[in-house]
């Protein structure tokens, strides 16, 4: 590969990264932002944006992929080395919420284009990790639920989606939502609400 080719590739990668960063900011500010608006905000011509992303839907889909990757990394980092399943769930949900709160308007927007099923498919690896954690908690008697772990993981996932919508609709503040969602998720797994609240307060104080 020649130096010129390498330079062109690096510039293209930098343009792509800038377009994605600007697109996220623009779409969070204005969910109806057009490709033209995004191009202007990124300081590039419209043709450059379409060179990287053939459609607005493709651009949003890529942003959703990045959001899911960020969620997976936050989840893995929060659970690492934590033996107690309840504490691991609390740490995971709190960490995930920080990422989800940043992307919550994007998720609402993506449901118009990527579809809920598409988002669920992207979340499958993250969900599988949650299933294993919930199963361990059920086996150890830390959790108690009439639902099997895979179904309980779906319940937790939908609860978080519902909380993001509640924040978007102004029913709860983002700051309150993170802790409240974590307590609610633990309670759904059978942890007494008072114990769940104490654990979430303790874990929150650690961060």
N, C-alpha and C positions, 0 to 999 in steps of 0.2 A: 504494500500500500504506500503510495507516494505521500510526501508531506502535504501536498495540496489536497489530496483526497482525505487525509486525516483531518486537515483543517476544516474542510467542507462538512465532514461528518460531525465534528465537534460543534460547529456552528449550528448544524441542523438539530443536534441533540439539545443544545442550549435554547434554540427557538422553541422546540417542542415543550421543554420544561417550562419556559416562560409562558407559553400559551396556556398550558394546564394550570399554572399558578394563577394567572390573571383570570382565566375562565372560571375557576372556583370562586374567586373574589367577586367577579361580576355576577355570576349566577346566584350567589348568596345575597347580593345586593338587589338584583333584579332577576327573578326566576325566568322572565321572558326575554332575557338578553339574547340578541341575535348573534350570528357568527360575525357580522359586520361590526357590531359593538365590541365584541371580544377582540377582533383584529385591531381595531383602533386603540383599545385600551392596552393591548400588548405591544403596540408600536410596529406592527407588521401589516403587510397588505393581505387582503382577504384570501388571495391565492395561496399564500404561505400557510394559513390556517387549514385550508382545504387540502393542501399537500400532505399534511400530517393526519387530518381527520376528515374523511370524505363526507361527513354529515354532522349535524348538531347532536344527533342521537349517538353517533360513534364517540364524539367528544365526551358527552355525559357518561356513556358507558365506561370509558377509560377512567374518568374521575371516580366512578363508583368502584371500579376495580382497585384503585389506589386507596380508597376509603376502607374497603374490606381488608386489604393488606395491612393498613395501619391498625385496624381493630384486632387482627390476628396477632400482630406483634405486641400490642398492649396487653392482650389477654395472656399470652405466653409469658411475658415479663412479669406480670402481676402474680401469676400462679407459681412461678419458679421457686422451688425449695420450700413451699408451704405445705405442711403435712395435713393440717386440719381442713377437711372439705368445706366447712362453713366459712372459715376465714379465707380460703382460696376463692370461693364464690364471691364473697364480699369484696376482696381485692380486685378480682376480675371485673365485676360489674362496675365498680367505681372507676377503674382504669378505662374500661370500654366507654363509659359515659363521657369521659373527657373528650375522647375522639368522636363519639357519636354526636355530642353537642355541637362540635365544629361542623359536622357534615349533615346535621339534621334537616336543614332546608334542602340540601342536595338530595337526600333520600326521598323527601316528599316530592321533589321535582322528578327524580328518577322513576318514581312509580308511574309517571305519565308515559315514559318512554322505554325504560328497561323492563318494566312490568314487575309486579311483586314476586312472581315465580322466578324471574331472572335474578332478583336480589337474593331470594332464598337459595338458589343454586350456588351463588357465589359464597354464601355463608355456610355452606355444607361442612367444610373442614373445621371451621370455628365451632359449629354446632356439635360435631363429633367429639371434639375435646370436652365440651360441656357435658355431653352424655356420659363420658367416662368419669368425669368428676362427680356428677350427680349419682351415678351408679355406685361409686366408691362410698359416697355419703350415705346412700340407702343401705348398703351392705354393712356399714359400720354403725348404723343406727343414729347417725347424726341428723339425717333427713328422714322424713316420714311422709309418704304420699300414696294415694290410691292409684296414681299414674305410674307407669314404668318410666325409667329414666329418659328414653328417647322422646316420649310424649311430653314429659315435664320440661325437657329442653325446648320444645316448641312453645310451650306456655311461657317460659322465661323470655324467649325471643320476641314473642308477640307483645308481651308486657312492655318491653323496652321500646318497640315500635309505637305502642299506644302512648307511652310517656312522651316520646319525642313529638307526637302529634299534639298532645296536651300543651306542651311548651310552645309549639308553633301557634296554637290557638289562644295563647295567653292565659291558660287556666292555672299554670304553675310556673314559677320562675325556674330558669335553667339551674341555678345554684341549689335550690330546694329539691329539684327533680332528681339529681344524681343520688343523693342520700336516700330520698324517699323510695326511689325505684329499687335501690339495693335492699332496703328493708322489706319491701314488698316481694321481691324475688325470693329472699330467704324465707319469708313467711309462707310463700307458696310451696316451698320445699319442706314445710313442716316445722321450721324453727319458730318457737314462740315469739310473738311480735316484740315483747319487751327485751328478750335476749338478742333478737336480731338488731334492734335499735342500739343496744349497748355495744354490740360487736362492730356495727357500722361506725359509730362514733369513735370507737377505739382505733379502728383501721384508718379512718379519715385523719385522726390526729397524728398518725405515723407518717403521713405523706407530706 
